[in-house]
Amino acid sequence: MEDIYAELLQKTAQGDQIAFKQLYEQCSPKLMSLCMRLMKSEALAQDVLQEGFIKVWDKADSYTPGKGKAMTWMSTVIRNKALDKLRSLKTKATETEIQYEGLEFASADLEPDRLEYLSQDVKVLMACLDKLKPAQRECILLSYYYGHTHQELADKLDRPLGTIKAWIRRGLEDLRPCLT
């Protein structure tokens, strides 16, 4: 499947403001949903989204198409901004329940063709996650989806910090070939 955002991101890296505007218009609903999930406050989520897109503009040249999809790269930038904001506020994303049905973090504002791409991506992601050992899958989801730090996971799961780090590292290594 073609990465519909990679070209816009590459043009953004060259300073193309029109491409950046298109990228924002097409991606901000999904990324805002991610911000809302992590921040639990619309005002904070909007701040994080804005700061995240500033970083996307500034760092677009560091995106490498061969290493992953543009949306994945931007989601990571936004997620890291959200976690930085949460740490600065000395709070963390609250976890309501460990139910992973919410992996489709897309906004209902997306057009049907965008939902189709997201749905396909989520199906691939879920199939890849299902191949992991349960402990790896749980740690990756709690870390990347709910925003828990490695230390928080070690405390929560009553496991040594090194074990948590190894599970996440090995799980991500196992996911990489499946997702490319």
Protein Blocks (a to p, Z undefined) as FASTA:
>chain_A
ZZfklmmmmmmmnopaklmmmmmmmmmmmmmmmmmmmnopaklmmmmmmmmmmmmmmmmm
mpcfklocfklmmmmmmmmmmmmmmmmnopacddfbdcfklmpmcdfkbcfklmmmmmmm
mmmmmmmmmmpcfklmmmmmmmmmnopafklmmmmnopafklmmmmmmmmmmmmmmmmZZ
